[in-house]
Amino acid sequence: MAEALRLPIDGVDLSTTLRTLTFLRRDPCVRLAPGRFERATITPQGVGALTATWTPGDAQVEVTTTGDGAPWLADRAAGLLGVADDASGFEPGDGRLRELWRRHRGDRIVRTSTLWHDAAWFIVQQRITTADAADQWRRLVEELGVPVEGSDLVAPPEPSTVGRLRYTDLHRFGIERRRAEHLIGAARALARRHDLVDEPWEQVGPKLATIRGVGPWTLGCLATQTWGEADEVILGDDGIPSIISWLLARERRGDDERMVELLEPYRPHRYRVLRLAMAAGVRPPRRSPRGHRTDIRRR
């Protein structure tokens, strides 16, 4: 099954917008190249893949979807590509932030609507280095993921597959007991809850918070990526508060309380401020060495 459509870009910088979905290198589920984006995922109708192609200066993006989930993905393509995001009203007055918005005005917030895919992706990233998370996610998907007809990408493992595992089964991917139990628990809780993505975040957030391992950080990530919430503040991250504190106050170190304080004037676009910082590569000066990578498979 395949579907094709065209969507207006309306000034959206697709390359910058979609970079957040390719955060983990060598992700078997997603690929971003100049003028081309591909993503395989799980939908209520089955696995599917979306391909978007564009040329700089074009007013439209060409979208094709394949697999059993093709119609579902086609219906939600505008959200996934960020072209449904409304950035109107965001006109920061601060000099530095205003300059970043001028340079990255085409950045938009995606709404994937792929709850299990995103939850699994974020749980694997909990409290480890990005490099370790990328390796573990790749191994997990390559061994347990689902091929998509018409695509050479692989969709994440079905939640029913992960839900049947023991935590020790995930050790071979490098995932230790705590995150393994979080991943298995989320799989069991979300196996038949695709419908949640059509409910408002304000109603869904408290439901997801009852799942073991879905704490403030994971909730914030799901709100911003799965639901496309422009005003969400991601709490519990080791680096984000310092990024915001450096961007808005030239302070090297920040915590959640200080970050929330600094972002308050930018409602209802607080997450958009973070996206601008990430798009521009804003980082406070580093004072301590990076943490060591660990691999549970060697223990």
Beta strands, then each sheet from edge to edge (+ up, - down):
strand 1: 2-8
strand 2: 30-33
strand 3: 36-43
strand 4: 46-53
strand 5: 60-67
strand 6: 146-147
strand 7: 154-155
sheet 1: 1+ 5- 4+ 3- 2+
sheet 2: 6+ 7-
end
